[in-house]
Amino acid sequence: MTTKTALELLIKTALLSFHLVMFNSLAAKLTGLTGAAQGHGAAGTLVMTVVGAVLSTVVLSYTVIRSRWSGWRLMVTVFIVFYGITTFLSQIESVVFLKHLVNIIPAEMIPKLFAQGAIVAALFAPMLVLFWRKKKGPETHEPNRRLIMPLKEWAWKLLLVAVIYIAVYTSFGAFVFLPLAGEAFREYYAGLEMPWWIIPFQGLRGLIWAALALPVIRMMKGGWWEAGLAVSLLFSVLMGSLLLVPTEIMPDKIRLAHLVEVSSSNFLFGWVVVWLFHRRHTRSAAAPLKAAL
């Protein structure tokens, strides 16, 4: 990599990060959301907001640069992955547990959070693709046999993904989050009782995570490990960056404990998903036409 290329990467990353911060601010104003830092002040909040934006930009940029797709196809994919991780998967738990968290998250705040995430993703995804000159670039037309497998194999792998996510979710919650949160957990979640359907619900979330990983696996250049790295970083960094910024609705100790838990568990789960769907467990004659998609 030449000095000129490195400088160009740094400038583009800085500009994209700046725009991501601005888009979040604009979306917050449009939706009527305001956040107050807890114990850090405006300066601390701004620093963590910038750090989160830079990390998210780097991870998304890496995925876009190493993608074999381009144009609207790539823009839509980036939007779905970005919105799915940073908004949909994080907020569906708020919706499901609303009656348990009503004293923490006001009900009228939930639609605004979904709208804010949609605005940010809709603005940032096209900019990201255009900045890295992926608008009209020639796509790689070499055979792509990733994710081509019989329906039976799809079925048992998806079922296994749901089971693995439940195991990862419960294990990291018990052995990472709870010890780090300590007494703050009992104070913050006082009276919270997990409903009987929490396990199947988390299995469903695991399937949604897998669905977001599939287009990334399909579009990435390089070996399977590069797709694994991209998915793991997307899962961990995009979700984890949400917990970097101090907020009035979550004490710092709870927030930081969730940050460690979510970042580490999502990174591991991302690798497992890519490894499982990359590995061939049956012999089948894949259709040549499908391999070209």
Contacts in CASP RR format, 6 or more apart in sequence:
PFRMAT RR
TARGET T0000
AUTHOR 0000-0000-0000
METHOD contacts of the structure
MODEL  1
MTTKTALELLIKTALLSFHLVMFNSLAAKLTGLTGAAQGHGAAGTLVMTV
VGAVLSTVVLSYTVIRSRWSGWRLMVTVFIVFYGITTFLSQIESVVFLKH
LVNIIPAEMIPKLFAQGAIVAALFAPMLVLFWRKKKGPETHEPNRRLIMP
LKEWAWKLLLVAVIYIAVYTSFGAFVFLPLAGEAFREYYAGLEMPWWIIP
FQGLRGLIWAALALPVIRMMKGGWWEAGLAVSLLFSVLMGSLLLVPTEIM
PDKIRLAHLVEVSSSNFLFGWVVVWLFHRRHTRSAAAPLKAAL
12 61 0 8 1.000
12 131 0 8 1.000
12 132 0 8 1.000
13 54 0 8 1.000
13 57 0 8 1.000
13 58 0 8 1.000
13 61 0 8 1.000
15 131 0 8 1.000
16 57 0 8 1.000
16 61 0 8 1.000
16 124 0 8 1.000
16 127 0 8 1.000
16 128 0 8 1.000
16 131 0 8 1.000
17 50 0 8 1.000
17 53 0 8 1.000
17 54 0 8 1.000
17 57 0 8 1.000
18 53 0 8 1.000
19 123 0 8 1.000
19 124 0 8 1.000
19 127 0 8 1.000
20 53 0 8 1.000
20 56 0 8 1.000
20 57 0 8 1.000
20 120 0 8 1.000
20 124 0 8 1.000
21 49 0 8 1.000
21 50 0 8 1.000
21 53 0 8 1.000
23 119 0 8 1.000
23 120 0 8 1.000
23 123 0 8 1.000
23 124 0 8 1.000
24 49 0 8 1.000
24 53 0 8 1.000
24 116 0 8 1.000
24 120 0 8 1.000
26 119 0 8 1.000
26 123 0 8 1.000
27 33 0 8 1.000
27 115 0 8 1.000
27 116 0 8 1.000
27 117 0 8 1.000
27 119 0 8 1.000
27 120 0 8 1.000
27 123 0 8 1.000
28 34 0 8 1.000
28 35 0 8 1.000
28 116 0 8 1.000
30 115 0 8 1.000
30 116 0 8 1.000
30 119 0 8 1.000
31 112 0 8 1.000
31 113 0 8 1.000
31 115 0 8 1.000
31 116 0 8 1.000
31 119 0 8 1.000
32 112 0 8 1.000
33 109 0 8 1.000
33 112 0 8 1.000
33 113 0 8 1.000
33 116 0 8 1.000
35 247 0 8 1.000
35 248 0 8 1.000
36 247 0 8 1.000
36 248 0 8 1.000
37 44 0 8 1.000
37 45 0 8 1.000
37 245 0 8 1.000
37 246 0 8 1.000
37 247 0 8 1.000
37 248 0 8 1.000
38 246 0 8 1.000
38 247 0 8 1.000
38 248 0 8 1.000
38 250 0 8 1.000
38 251 0 8 1.000
38 252 0 8 1.000
39 246 0 8 1.000
39 252 0 8 1.000
40 48 0 8 1.000
40 246 0 8 1.000
41 246 0 8 1.000
44 246 0 8 1.000
45 245 0 8 1.000
45 246 0 8 1.000
48 244 0 8 1.000
48 245 0 8 1.000
48 246 0 8 1.000
49 244 0 8 1.000
49 245 0 8 1.000
51 241 0 8 1.000
51 244 0 8 1.000
52 241 0 8 1.000
52 244 0 8 1.000
52 245 0 8 1.000
53 241 0 8 1.000
55 237 0 8 1.000
55 241 0 8 1.000
56 86 0 8 1.000
56 237 0 8 1.000
56 238 0 8 1.000
56 241 0 8 1.000
57 128 0 8 1.000
58 237 0 8 1.000
59 230 0 8 1.000
59 233 0 8 1.000
59 234 0 8 1.000
59 237 0 8 1.000
59 238 0 8 1.000
60 78 0 8 1.000
60 82 0 8 1.000
60 128 0 8 1.000
60 234 0 8 1.000
60 238 0 8 1.000
61 128 0 8 1.000
61 132 0 8 1.000
62 230 0 8 1.000
62 233 0 8 1.000
63 78 0 8 1.000
63 81 0 8 1.000
63 216 0 8 1.000
63 220 0 8 1.000
63 230 0 8 1.000
63 234 0 8 1.000
64 74 0 8 1.000
64 78 0 8 1.000
64 128 0 8 1.000
64 129 0 8 1.000
64 132 0 8 1.000
64 134 0 8 1.000
65 132 0 8 1.000
65 134 0 8 1.000
66 220 0 8 1.000
66 221 0 8 1.000
66 222 0 8 1.000
66 226 0 8 1.000
66 230 0 8 1.000
67 74 0 8 1.000
67 77 0 8 1.000
67 134 0 8 1.000
67 219 0 8 1.000
67 220 0 8 1.000
67 221 0 8 1.000
68 139 0 8 1.000
68 140 0 8 1.000
68 144 0 8 1.000
68 219 0 8 1.000
68 220 0 8 1.000
68 221 0 8 1.000
69 77 0 8 1.000
69 134 0 8 1.000
69 139 0 8 1.000
69 219 0 8 1.000
70 129 0 8 1.000
70 134 0 8 1.000
70 135 0 8 1.000
70 136 0 8 1.000
70 137 0 8 1.000
70 138 0 8 1.000
70 139 0 8 1.000
71 129 0 8 1.000
71 134 0 8 1.000
71 135 0 8 1.000
71 136 0 8 1.000
71 137 0 8 1.000
74 129 0 8 1.000
74 134 0 8 1.000
74 219 0 8 1.000
75 125 0 8 1.000
75 126 0 8 1.000
75 129 0 8 1.000
76 125 0 8 1.000
77 215 0 8 1.000
77 216 0 8 1.000
77 219 0 8 1.000
78 125 0 8 1.000
78 128 0 8 1.000
78 129 0 8 1.000
79 121 0 8 1.000
79 122 0 8 1.000
79 125 0 8 1.000
80 212 0 8 1.000
80 215 0 8 1.000
81 212 0 8 1.000
81 215 0 8 1.000
81 216 0 8 1.000
81 234 0 8 1.000
82 120 0 8 1.000
82 121 0 8 1.000
82 124 0 8 1.000
82 125 0 8 1.000
82 238 0 8 1.000
83 117 0 8 1.000
83 118 0 8 1.000
83 121 0 8 1.000
84 121 0 8 1.000
84 208 0 8 1.000
84 212 0 8 1.000
85 212 0 8 1.000
85 234 0 8 1.000
85 235 0 8 1.000
85 238 0 8 1.000
85 239 0 8 1.000
86 117 0 8 1.000
86 120 0 8 1.000
86 121 0 8 1.000
86 238 0 8 1.000
86 239 0 8 1.000
86 241 0 8 1.000
86 242 0 8 1.000
87 113 0 8 1.000
87 114 0 8 1.000
87 116 0 8 1.000
87 117 0 8 1.000
87 118 0 8 1.000
87 121 0 8 1.000
88 114 0 8 1.000
88 208 0 8 1.000
89 205 0 8 1.000
89 208 0 8 1.000
89 209 0 8 1.000
89 212 0 8 1.000
89 239 0 8 1.000
90 239 0 8 1.000
90 242 0 8 1.000
91 110 0 8 1.000
91 113 0 8 1.000
91 114 0 8 1.000
92 205 0 8 1.000
93 205 0 8 1.000
94 101 0 8 1.000
94 105 0 8 1.000
94 110 0 8 1.000
94 113 0 8 1.000
95 110 0 8 1.000
96 201 0 8 1.000
97 192 0 8 1.000
98 105 0 8 1.000
98 107 0 8 1.000
98 110 0 8 1.000
100 191 0 8 1.000
100 192 0 8 1.000
100 193 0 8 1.000
101 192 0 8 1.000
104 188 0 8 1.000
104 249 0 8 1.000
104 250 0 8 1.000
105 249 0 8 1.000
129 135 0 8 1.000
140 221 0 8 1.000
141 292 0 8 1.000
143 288 0 8 1.000
143 291 0 8 1.000
143 292 0 8 1.000
144 218 0 8 1.000
144 291 0 8 1.000
144 292 0 8 1.000
144 293 0 8 1.000
145 286 0 8 1.000
145 291 0 8 1.000
146 217 0 8 1.000
146 218 0 8 1.000
146 224 0 8 1.000
146 227 0 8 1.000
146 277 0 8 1.000
146 278 0 8 1.000
147 214 0 8 1.000
147 217 0 8 1.000
147 218 0 8 1.000
147 277 0 8 1.000
148 284 0 8 1.000
148 286 0 8 1.000
148 287 0 8 1.000
148 290 0 8 1.000
148 291 0 8 1.000
149 157 0 8 1.000
149 280 0 8 1.000
149 281 0 8 1.000
149 282 0 8 1.000
149 284 0 8 1.000
150 282 0 8 1.000
150 284 0 8 1.000
152 282 0 8 1.000
153 281 0 8 1.000
153 282 0 8 1.000
157 276 0 8 1.000
157 277 0 8 1.000
157 281 0 8 1.000
158 207 0 8 1.000
158 210 0 8 1.000
160 276 0 8 1.000
161 206 0 8 1.000
161 207 0 8 1.000
161 209 0 8 1.000
161 210 0 8 1.000
161 273 0 8 1.000
161 276 0 8 1.000
162 203 0 8 1.000
162 204 0 8 1.000
162 206 0 8 1.000
162 207 0 8 1.000
163 203 0 8 1.000
164 269 0 8 1.000
164 272 0 8 1.000
164 276 0 8 1.000
165 202 0 8 1.000
165 203 0 8 1.000
165 205 0 8 1.000
165 206 0 8 1.000
165 207 0 8 1.000
165 209 0 8 1.000
165 269 0 8 1.000
166 199 0 8 1.000
166 202 0 8 1.000
166 203 0 8 1.000
166 206 0 8 1.000
168 265 0 8 1.000
168 268 0 8 1.000
168 269 0 8 1.000
168 272 0 8 1.000
169 202 0 8 1.000
169 205 0 8 1.000
169 265 0 8 1.000
170 202 0 8 1.000
171 265 0 8 1.000
172 261 0 8 1.000
172 264 0 8 1.000
172 265 0 8 1.000
173 261 0 8 1.000
173 265 0 8 1.000
176 257 0 8 1.000
176 260 0 8 1.000
176 261 0 8 1.000
176 264 0 8 1.000
176 265 0 8 1.000
177 185 0 8 1.000
177 257 0 8 1.000
177 258 0 8 1.000
177 260 0 8 1.000
177 261 0 8 1.000
178 185 0 8 1.000
180 253 0 8 1.000
180 256 0 8 1.000
180 257 0 8 1.000
180 260 0 8 1.000
180 261 0 8 1.000
181 188 0 8 1.000
181 253 0 8 1.000
181 254 0 8 1.000
181 257 0 8 1.000
182 253 0 8 1.000
182 257 0 8 1.000
184 251 0 8 1.000
184 253 0 8 1.000
184 254 0 8 1.000
184 257 0 8 1.000
185 254 0 8 1.000
185 257 0 8 1.000
188 250 0 8 1.000
188 251 0 8 1.000
188 254 0 8 1.000
206 269 0 8 1.000
209 235 0 8 1.000
209 266 0 8 1.000
209 269 0 8 1.000
209 270 0 8 1.000
209 273 0 8 1.000
210 273 0 8 1.000
210 277 0 8 1.000
212 234 0 8 1.000
213 231 0 8 1.000
213 235 0 8 1.000
213 270 0 8 1.000
213 273 0 8 1.000
213 274 0 8 1.000
213 277 0 8 1.000
214 277 0 8 1.000
216 227 0 8 1.000
216 230 0 8 1.000
216 231 0 8 1.000
216 234 0 8 1.000
217 227 0 8 1.000
217 228 0 8 1.000
217 231 0 8 1.000
217 274 0 8 1.000
217 277 0 8 1.000
217 278 0 8 1.000
218 293 0 8 1.000
220 226 0 8 1.000
220 227 0 8 1.000
220 230 0 8 1.000
224 274 0 8 1.000
224 275 0 8 1.000
224 278 0 8 1.000
227 274 0 8 1.000
227 278 0 8 1.000
228 270 0 8 1.000
228 271 0 8 1.000
228 274 0 8 1.000
228 275 0 8 1.000
231 270 0 8 1.000
231 271 0 8 1.000
231 273 0 8 1.000
231 274 0 8 1.000
232 266 0 8 1.000
232 267 0 8 1.000
232 268 0 8 1.000
232 270 0 8 1.000
232 271 0 8 1.000
232 274 0 8 1.000
233 267 0 8 1.000
235 266 0 8 1.000
235 267 0 8 1.000
235 269 0 8 1.000
235 270 0 8 1.000
236 262 0 8 1.000
236 263 0 8 1.000
236 264 0 8 1.000
236 266 0 8 1.000
236 267 0 8 1.000
236 270 0 8 1.000
237 263 0 8 1.000
239 262 0 8 1.000
239 263 0 8 1.000
239 266 0 8 1.000
240 259 0 8 1.000
240 262 0 8 1.000
240 263 0 8 1.000
240 266 0 8 1.000
243 255 0 8 1.000
243 256 0 8 1.000
243 258 0 8 1.000
243 259 0 8 1.000
243 262 0 8 1.000
244 259 0 8 1.000
246 252 0 8 1.000
246 255 0 8 1.000
247 255 0 8 1.000
250 258 0 8 1.000
END
